[in-house]
Amino acid sequence: MLYSNYMTKTKILLIGDNCIDRYTYGKVARLSPEAPVPVFQPLHSVELAGMAGNVKRNLEMLGLVVDFRYTAVSHKERLLDEHSNYHLLRIDNDATPQPIDAGFISNDDLSKYDAVVISDYNKGTVTYELVKWLRSAFFGPIFIDTKKHDLQQFNNCYVKVNEHERAAATSLPDSTCLITTLGKAGAEYKGTIFPSNLIDVVDVCGAGDTFLAALTYKYLSTRSITSAIKFANQAASITVQHVGVYAPTLEEISTNTTIYEEQN
């Protein structure tokens, strides 16, 4: 895989909640005699990085160098029917991470990073105080995907949320900071809808992680947030065509963009 010399030298500080996603595929041939529930027979499993770990994988697939800071690892297991890929059950074992404060990363030379990316699933790793400190100590762009509600505290960062997270917010940042993903409809920024491809969605798991990583990549290469949103839409529309978390390549995104342009 080839990348420009610039992007292979681009370095990201990633902070967030970490997770291992385990996908166990099997089959259901009968109901339990003990209760009206299916009997699941596991056949094989796959483990992938989840949450901020999946953001790291997506960033690296785009050729970026990533330093990842986290304090604990959660584990999630999904049971899926091997023929239909239908999700039968999800089992969560959430860790209780220690918050990352300024002291945790104050010894880092922040000037060596081209951007800070925060993947905040609101498990406890990321605090408002940490983001406030980063805003004062780091002079490059900060990209945040968060499930927190007081979004005004993230002014001067690019804040990515979905429709449900925006509706649940108790405050919003300046409109120049807020990007709202709209599922298959695309994304909204400053009142403009950026549509996505018309595709058959298989699994939305990890789409937001892909969007965040692709947004960061394209912004750093173009310094245009609208170009970055369009690129992130194309990247996320590839991820949702796969079961489980998925990190598309630049070649895949380029092909997807060409198809979209031909359709429109």
C-alpha positions as CSV (number, residue, x, y, z in Angstrom):
1,M,0.0,0.0,0.0
2,L,1.4,3.4,-1.0
3,Y,1.0,6.7,0.9
4,S,2.4,10.1,0.3
5,N,5.6,10.9,2.1
6,Y,3.7,13.6,4.1
7,M,1.0,11.3,5.5
8,T,3.3,8.5,6.5
9,K,5.1,11.0,8.7
10,T,1.9,12.4,10.2
11,K,1.6,11.5,13.8
12,I,-1.6,11.3,15.9
13,L,-2.1,11.3,19.7
14,L,-5.1,9.1,20.3
15,I,-6.8,9.1,23.7
16,G,-9.9,7.1,24.6
17,D,-11.7,4.0,25.9
18,N,-10.2,0.8,24.7
19,C,-11.9,-2.5,24.1
20,I,-11.5,-6.0,22.6
21,D,-14.4,-7.2,20.4
22,R,-14.8,-10.9,20.1
23,Y,-17.1,-12.3,17.4
24,T,-18.1,-15.9,18.0
25,Y,-19.9,-17.5,15.1
26,G,-22.0,-20.6,15.5
27,K,-25.3,-22.2,14.8
28,V,-28.7,-22.7,16.5
29,A,-30.3,-26.1,15.7
30,R,-32.8,-26.4,18.6
31,L,-34.4,-24.7,21.5
32,S,-33.4,-25.5,25.1
33,P,-35.5,-28.0,26.9
34,E,-35.1,-25.9,30.1
35,A,-36.5,-22.6,28.7
36,P,-37.8,-21.2,25.4
37,V,-34.3,-20.0,24.4
38,P,-32.0,-21.0,21.5
39,V,-29.1,-23.4,22.1
40,F,-26.0,-21.8,20.6
41,Q,-23.2,-24.0,19.3
42,P,-20.0,-22.0,18.9
43,L,-17.9,-22.9,15.9
44,H,-15.1,-20.2,15.6
45,S,-14.2,-16.8,16.9
46,V,-12.4,-13.6,15.8
47,E,-11.0,-10.9,18.0
48,L,-10.7,-7.3,16.8
49,A,-9.8,-4.0,18.4
50,G,-12.9,-2.0,19.5
51,M,-13.8,1.5,20.6
52,A,-10.7,3.7,20.5
53,G,-8.6,0.6,19.5
54,N,-10.7,0.4,16.4
55,V,-10.1,4.2,15.7
56,K,-6.3,3.4,16.0
57,R,-6.6,0.6,13.4
58,N,-8.5,2.8,11.0
59,L,-6.0,5.6,11.4
60,E,-3.1,3.2,10.8
61,M,-4.8,1.8,7.7
62,L,-4.8,5.3,6.3
63,G,-1.0,5.5,6.8
64,L,-0.9,7.6,10.0
65,V,1.4,7.0,12.9
66,V,-0.5,6.7,16.2
67,D,0.4,6.9,19.9
68,F,-2.5,5.5,21.8
69,R,-3.2,6.4,25.5
70,Y,-5.7,4.5,27.6
71,T,-5.9,3.0,31.1
72,A,-8.0,-0.1,30.9
73,V,-9.5,-2.6,28.4
74,S,-13.1,-3.7,28.2
75,H,-14.2,-6.9,26.5
76,K,-17.4,-7.5,24.4
77,E,-18.5,-10.7,22.9
78,R,-21.1,-11.0,20.2
79,L,-22.7,-14.3,19.3
80,L,-23.7,-14.5,15.6
81,D,-25.4,-17.1,13.4
82,E,-22.7,-18.2,10.9
83,H,-25.1,-18.4,8.0
84,S,-27.0,-15.1,8.3
85,N,-24.6,-13.1,10.4
86,Y,-27.6,-12.3,12.6
87,H,-26.6,-11.1,16.1
88,L,-28.1,-13.4,18.7
89,L,-26.5,-11.8,21.9
90,R,-23.9,-9.4,23.1
91,I,-22.0,-9.9,26.4
92,D,-20.3,-6.8,27.9
93,N,-17.5,-6.9,30.4
94,D,-16.8,-3.3,30.9
95,A,-13.6,-2.2,32.6
96,T,-13.5,0.7,35.0
97,P,-10.7,2.9,33.6
98,Q,-8.8,5.4,35.6
99,P,-9.3,8.9,34.1
100,I,-6.5,10.3,32.1
101,D,-5.5,13.7,33.4
102,A,-3.0,16.2,32.2
103,G,-0.3,14.6,34.4
104,F,-0.7,11.3,32.4
105,I,0.4,12.9,29.2
106,S,2.1,16.1,30.3
107,N,5.6,14.6,29.7
108,D,4.7,14.0,26.1
109,D,6.1,16.5,23.6
110,L,2.7,17.5,22.2
111,S,4.5,19.5,19.4
112,K,5.4,16.3,17.7
113,Y,1.8,15.5,17.0
114,D,-0.1,16.8,13.9
115,A,-3.5,16.2,15.6
116,V,-5.1,14.9,18.8
117,V,-8.0,12.4,18.3
118,I,-10.3,11.6,21.3
119,S,-12.6,8.6,21.1
120,D,-14.8,9.0,24.2
121,Y,-17.4,6.3,24.9
122,N,-17.9,8.0,28.3
123,K,-16.6,5.0,30.2
124,G,-14.3,7.2,32.4
125,T,-11.0,7.5,30.5
126,V,-11.7,11.0,29.1
127,T,-12.7,14.0,31.3
128,Y,-13.8,17.5,30.5
129,E,-10.7,18.7,32.4
130,L,-8.4,16.7,30.1
131,V,-10.0,18.2,27.0
132,K,-9.7,21.7,28.5
133,W,-6.1,21.2,29.3
134,L,-5.4,19.9,25.7
135,R,-7.1,22.9,24.2
136,S,-4.7,25.1,26.1
137,A,-1.5,23.0,25.6
138,F,-1.9,21.7,22.1
139,F,-2.0,24.1,19.1
140,G,-3.1,21.7,16.3
141,P,-6.6,20.4,15.5
142,I,-8.4,18.2,18.0
143,F,-11.1,15.8,16.8
144,I,-13.6,14.4,19.4
145,D,-16.1,11.6,19.1
146,T,-18.0,11.7,22.4
147,K,-21.0,10.4,24.2
148,K,-20.8,13.2,26.8
149,H,-23.7,15.7,27.0
150,D,-22.1,19.1,27.7
151,L,-20.7,19.6,24.2
152,Q,-20.1,23.3,24.6
153,Q,-17.1,22.5,26.7
154,F,-15.5,21.2,23.5
155,N,-15.5,24.5,21.6
156,N,-12.5,25.0,19.3
157,C,-12.4,21.2,18.6
158,Y,-14.1,19.3,15.8
159,V,-16.9,17.4,17.7
160,K,-18.5,14.4,15.9
161,V,-21.7,13.0,17.3
162,N,-24.6,11.0,15.9
163,E,-28.3,12.2,15.8
164,H,-29.2,10.5,19.1
165,E,-26.1,11.9,20.9
166,R,-26.9,15.4,19.6
167,A,-30.5,15.1,20.8
168,A,-29.3,14.0,24.2
169,A,-26.8,16.9,24.6
170,T,-27.5,19.5,27.2
171,S,-25.4,22.1,25.3
172,L,-23.8,22.4,21.8
173,P,-20.6,23.8,20.7
174,D,-20.3,26.5,18.0
175,S,-21.7,25.4,14.7
176,T,-18.3,25.5,13.1
177,C,-17.2,22.8,15.5
178,L,-20.1,20.4,15.3
179,I,-20.5,17.5,12.8
180,T,-23.6,15.3,13.1
181,T,-23.6,11.9,11.4
182,L,-27.0,10.9,10.1
183,G,-26.6,7.2,9.4
184,K,-27.4,6.3,5.7
185,A,-28.3,9.9,5.1
186,G,-24.7,11.1,5.5
187,A,-23.7,13.9,7.8
188,E,-24.7,17.5,8.6
189,Y,-22.4,20.4,9.1
190,K,-23.4,24.1,9.6
191,G,-26.9,23.3,8.2
192,T,-25.7,21.5,5.1
193,I,-26.3,17.8,4.5
194,F,-23.5,15.9,3.0
195,P,-25.1,12.7,1.5
196,S,-23.6,9.3,1.5
197,N,-23.8,6.4,-0.9
198,L,-27.0,4.5,-1.4
199,I,-26.0,1.1,-0.1
200,D,-27.3,-2.0,1.6
201,V,-26.3,-1.7,5.3
202,V,-25.0,-5.0,6.8
203,D,-23.7,-3.8,10.2
204,V,-23.3,-0.3,11.6
205,C,-20.8,-1.4,14.2
206,G,-17.6,0.7,14.0
207,A,-18.9,3.1,11.4
208,G,-18.4,6.1,13.7
209,D,-14.8,5.1,14.4
210,T,-14.1,4.9,10.7
211,F,-15.7,8.3,10.1
212,L,-13.6,9.9,12.9
213,A,-10.4,8.4,11.5
214,A,-11.1,9.3,7.9
215,L,-12.2,12.8,8.9
216,T,-8.9,13.3,10.7
217,Y,-6.8,11.9,7.8
218,K,-8.5,14.0,5.1
219,Y,-8.5,17.2,7.1
220,L,-4.8,16.9,7.7
221,S,-4.1,16.4,4.0
222,T,-6.4,19.2,2.7
223,R,-7.2,21.5,5.7
224,S,-10.8,21.5,4.5
225,I,-13.4,20.2,6.9
226,T,-16.0,19.9,4.1
227,S,-13.7,17.8,2.0
228,A,-12.9,15.7,5.2
229,I,-16.6,15.1,5.8
230,K,-17.2,13.9,2.3
231,F,-14.3,11.6,2.5
232,A,-15.4,10.3,5.9
233,N,-18.8,9.6,4.5
234,Q,-17.3,7.4,1.8
235,A,-15.1,5.6,4.3
236,A,-18.0,4.9,6.7
237,S,-20.2,3.6,3.9
238,I,-17.6,0.9,3.2
239,T,-17.5,-0.2,6.9
240,V,-21.2,-0.7,7.2
241,Q,-21.1,-3.2,4.4
242,H,-19.0,-5.6,6.6
243,V,-20.0,-7.6,9.7
244,G,-18.2,-6.2,12.7
245,V,-15.7,-3.4,12.9
246,Y,-13.8,-2.8,9.7
247,A,-11.0,-0.4,8.6
248,P,-11.1,0.4,4.9
249,T,-8.0,1.2,2.8
250,L,-7.3,4.3,0.8
251,E,-7.8,2.3,-2.4
252,E,-11.3,1.1,-1.2
253,I,-12.3,4.7,-0.3
254,S,-11.1,6.0,-3.7
255,T,-13.0,3.3,-5.5
256,N,-16.1,4.1,-3.4
257,T,-15.8,7.8,-4.2
258,T,-15.6,7.1,-7.9
259,I,-18.8,5.0,-7.8
260,Y,-20.6,7.7,-5.8
261,E,-19.6,10.4,-8.3
262,E,-20.8,8.2,-11.2
263,Q,-24.1,7.7,-9.5
264,N,-24.5,11.4,-8.9
